[in-house]
Amino acid sequence: MRNVYSTALCPIPIAPTFLFMIPRKPIFPGVIELNFQAGEVLGCNLYLVYDQDEWVLIDIGYEETVDDYIQIIRDLDFPLSRCQSLIATHADVDHIQGLAKAKQALKTTVTAHPNAVEPLQTGDTLKTLALIEAQNLRLEMPPVQIDTLVDDGDVIRVGGIELEVWHTPGHTDSQLAFRLDDVLLSGDNVYRDGCIGAIDAHHGSDIKAFVKSLTRIRDSDVKWLAPSHGPIFAKDNAMLDKVIDRVQGYLKMSDFGTLAESWPLMDDWDDEVAQGILPAGLKPPK
């Protein structure tokens, strides 16, 4: 039996604003990606899922961009007091460093997988990859209280919309994806160029679990994948077959942890966001 979560609203007095409202650019019915909306890549992909005035935000990114994203949401005429929850796809710093700041600003709740609770509530800099001394990377990781736990098969309701929760470990042990009709908000599982979320033992990667998660995505009947980095794309089983074969090979290879010097896909995403380009065949709602 699936659990169904409808997070409690926490109204706060917010002065109404009627000026400078900007047209919404949903990529799917009830889904706005805030970087695409802004025409500028500010960080990882943030998906605002909404039904009328009720909304949730999947991921929040770095602390330094929280104010920018909240301003975009305000300009889109979403009442800040109607944010039902901030949902973490997983506990990596580039996705969740701003949670504590956004939670306080929006007076809302935080939702995550049980495996994300300890690193998020303690501000664990190692498991969140906020601290990588070998690369001289030292980021703050403000701790944040988790209010609602979700796991595989649960449903998050946003008005009349239902998000089906998938637990898709591999990149991290807390990685979640969310299905809405024929769209999967797929986190760091796989990107349009066939790359996958970084495999690193420090933040709970598991290659065998990754293969199972990718296989689940391939074998599903979803049509579109909306990842946490880079452009939305049509699910391509032939591409996923190659990815799964490659990741399976990592079980017997020592080089899966090497660091790339560049990622051409992100250059493409910068251009596509700036030009408002969506994939061929995708017709967003008007």
C-alpha positions, 0 to 999 in steps of 0.5 A, a space after each residue: 500500500 502506497 503512502 500518500 503525502 500532502 505536506 501541510 501549508 504554512 501561511 506567512 504574511 507576504 505583501 502582494 505584488 502585481 507588477 513585473 509578472 512574467 509569462 510562465 514557460 512550463 515544459 510540461 503541464 504543471 512543471 516549470 524548470 526555473 533555469 529554462 524559465 529565466 533563460 539563464 543557467 544559475 545552477 542545477 535544474 530546479 523543477 517547480 511543480 504546481 497546480 493553481 497556487 499550490 507548488 513544490 520545488 524539487 532541489 534548490 541549488 547553492 545558497 548563493 542563488 536562493 534569492 535569485 530563484 525566489 525572485 523568479 518564483 515571485 515574478 511568476 506570481 506564485 504565492 510564496 506562502 503556498 510552497 508545500 515543501 522543498 524536496 531534495 533529490 539527494 544530499 549533494 551540495 550542488 542540489 541542497 546547500 541552499 535548503 536551510 536558507 530557502 526553508 526559512 525564507 519560505 516558512 515551509 518544510 523539507 522532504 527527502 529520502 531517509 538516507 539523506 537525513 543524517 548528512 542534511 541534518 548534521 551538515 556533513 561536508 564529506 558525504 555531501 561533497 562540500 569538502 574535497 580537500 584534494 581539489 581545495 574545495 571547501 564549501 559551507 553545508 548549513 544543516 537543515 531539519 528534514 520534516 517529511 520522509 518519502 521512499 519508493 512508491 510513495 506519492 506526493 500530492 500537489 493540488 490535483 497532481 500526484 508525483 510518484 516517488 522512485 528511489 533510484 540509488 546508485 549515484 548516491 544512496 538517497 537519490 530520488 526520481 519523481 514520475 508525473 504521467 509520462 515524464 520522469 524528473 530523473 535526478 542525476 541518474 542519466 543525462 542527454 549525452 549518456 553521462 551519469 551522476 558521478 560515482 564516488 564512494 564518499 557520498 554513497 555511490 553503488 555501481 550495482 544499484 546504479 545498474 538496477 536504477 538505470 534498468 528500471 528507467 529503461 524498462 519503464 514506459 515514461 517518454 521524457 527524462 527531465 534530469 537535474 543537470 542539462 536539457 530535458 530529452 526523450 527516453 532513448 532505450 538504445 542509448 540507455 542500453 549502452 549506458 547500462 553496459 558501460 556502467 556494468 563494465 565499471 564493476 571490473 574497471 578501476 577508472 570510473 572515478 576519473 575526473 573529466 576536464 570539460 563537459 560539452 553538454 553543459 555548453 549546449 545547455 547554456 545555449 539552449 536555455 538562452 535561446 529557449 530551445 526545447 527538444 524536437 517533438 516536445 510541445 509544451 502547454 500554452 
